[in-house]
Amino acid sequence: MPAKFRYAIRRSPKSDPQQYRVYRMENEAIGSRHYRRLSRRGISALIRGVCRNYGVPMPRVVWKDLGRWAAEWSAKADTRKRTISFSTRKKMSRDVITVTHELAHHLHYELAGQEADTQENHGPQFMACHMSILDTCRIIPIVGMRAICDTWNIRYLDPGTTRSLAKLKRVITRT
């Protein structure tokens, strides 16, 4: 049975059709605005630990005014520079769900390589990374995220419950 929304979901761009649905799912089903808020030091420690666990290089962390966004992940095509920017004006930027969301973008890009450029930013491959990080950090188990994603009609690829990096990479890179 599909979720009943309190208000209409914004229309996502065609290049990323489930973008706003993922944001709403994080806010309403997971309750990201009410999850644990981290300090800047805590955010850096979480990013460092997740990157070490998955064997990917650590992104640069920047704090700046992002306007209406709480955080963003960006990659420069000509260099290996990856950056996660957090807003200095929004408290939500320090929530653990926001941090893991941006880390999932980083992990997706690092594991999928050039294939990530052709995949949706919030598509099934990204959701596999996000689900895996949430499970690894002991925030939400994969079986719980499966139920949430099914209720909210979020497409995802199942990363499995074995915490296998090789399986996650296989899931992300298959077409």
C-alpha positions in Angstrom: 0.0 0.0 0.0 1.6 3.3 -1.0 2.3 5.9 1.6 -0.2 8.7 2.2 1.6 12.0 1.9 0.8 15.0 4.1 1.4 17.3 1.1 2.3 16.8 -2.6 5.8 15.8 -3.4 7.7 18.2 -5.5 8.3 17.1 -9.1 11.8 15.8 -9.5 13.9 16.5 -12.6 13.7 13.9 -15.4 17.4 13.1 -14.9 16.8 12.1 -11.2 13.1 11.1 -10.9 13.1 10.0 -7.3 15.1 12.8 -5.8 12.4 14.6 -3.8 10.7 11.3 -2.9 14.0 10.2 -1.3 14.2 13.5 0.6 10.6 13.1 1.8 11.2 9.5 2.8 14.2 10.6 4.9 12.3 13.4 6.6 8.9 11.7 7.2 9.6 7.9 7.4 13.0 8.0 9.0 12.6 11.3 10.7 16.0 12.7 9.8 15.3 16.1 11.4 15.0 14.4 14.8 17.9 12.0 14.6 21.1 12.5 16.4 22.9 15.8 15.6 26.7 15.5 15.4 29.4 18.1 16.2 31.8 19.0 13.4 34.4 16.7 15.0 31.8 13.9 15.1 30.9 14.4 11.4 34.6 14.2 10.5 35.0 11.0 12.6 32.0 9.4 11.0 33.2 10.2 7.5 36.7 9.0 8.2 35.4 5.7 9.7 33.0 5.0 6.9 35.6 5.7 4.2 38.1 3.5 6.0 35.6 0.7 6.3 34.7 0.8 2.6 38.3 1.4 1.4 37.5 4.7 -0.4 39.5 7.9 -0.2 38.1 10.5 2.2 36.4 13.5 0.7 37.2 17.1 1.7 34.7 18.5 4.2 33.7 22.1 3.9 31.4 24.3 5.9 29.7 27.2 4.1 26.3 28.9 3.5 24.5 26.7 0.9 21.2 28.7 0.8 18.2 26.4 1.0 20.2 23.1 1.0 21.6 21.5 4.2 24.4 19.7 2.4 25.8 18.7 -1.0 28.3 16.4 -2.5 30.4 17.4 -5.5 33.1 16.0 -7.7 35.4 17.8 -10.1 35.7 15.9 -13.3 39.2 17.0 -14.1 40.7 16.0 -10.7 40.1 13.4 -8.0 38.7 16.1 -5.7 35.6 15.1 -3.9 33.9 17.5 -1.6 31.0 17.3 0.9 29.8 20.7 1.9 27.6 21.3 5.0 25.5 24.4 5.6 26.5 26.7 8.4 22.9 28.0 8.6 20.8 24.8 8.9 20.8 22.6 11.9 19.6 19.7 9.7 23.1 19.7 8.1 24.5 18.1 11.2 22.0 15.2 11.4 23.5 11.8 11.1 21.0 10.9 8.2 22.2 14.0 6.2 25.8 13.0 6.7 25.2 9.4 5.6 23.2 10.6 2.6 26.1 12.7 1.4 28.5 9.8 2.2 26.3 7.5 0.0 26.8 9.9 -2.9 30.6 9.7 -2.3 30.6 5.9 -2.0 28.4 5.5 -5.0 30.8 7.6 -7.1 33.9 5.9 -5.8 32.6 2.3 -6.3 30.8 2.8 -9.6 33.6 4.8 -11.2 32.6 6.3 -14.6 29.3 4.4 -14.6 28.1 6.8 -11.8 28.0 9.6 -14.4 25.3 7.7 -16.3 23.2 6.7 -13.3 20.6 8.7 -11.4 21.9 10.7 -8.4 19.2 9.2 -6.1 18.6 6.0 -8.1 18.7 2.4 -7.2 22.5 2.2 -7.1 22.7 5.2 -4.7 20.0 3.7 -2.5 22.1 0.5 -2.3 25.0 2.5 -1.0 22.8 4.5 1.4 21.2 1.3 2.8 24.6 -0.3 3.2 26.0 2.7 5.1 23.0 3.0 7.4 23.3 -0.7 8.2 27.1 -0.5 8.7 26.8 2.4 11.1 24.0 0.6 13.0 21.5 3.3 12.3 18.8 1.4 10.4 19.2 -2.3 9.3 18.9 -3.2 5.7 15.7 -5.2 6.3 14.1 -2.0 7.9 15.2 0.1 4.9 13.7 -2.4 2.5 10.3 -2.0 4.2 10.6 1.8 4.2 11.7 2.0 0.6 8.9 -0.4 -0.5 6.3 1.7 1.3 7.5 4.9 -0.2 8.0 3.4 -3.7 11.7 4.1 -3.7 13.6 2.0 -6.2 16.7 0.3 -4.8 19.1 -2.5 -5.5 19.5 -4.8 -2.5 23.0 -4.7 -1.1 22.4 -7.8 0.9 23.0 -8.3 4.6 26.5 -9.9 4.4 28.3 -6.5 4.5 30.4 -7.6 1.6 32.1 -4.8 -0.3 32.6 -7.0 -3.3 28.9 -7.7 -3.5 28.0 -4.1 -3.0 30.3 -3.1 -5.9 28.9 -5.9 -8.1 25.3 -4.7 -7.4 26.2 -1.0 -8.1 28.1 -1.7 -11.4 25.7 -4.2 -13.0 23.4 -2.6 -15.6 
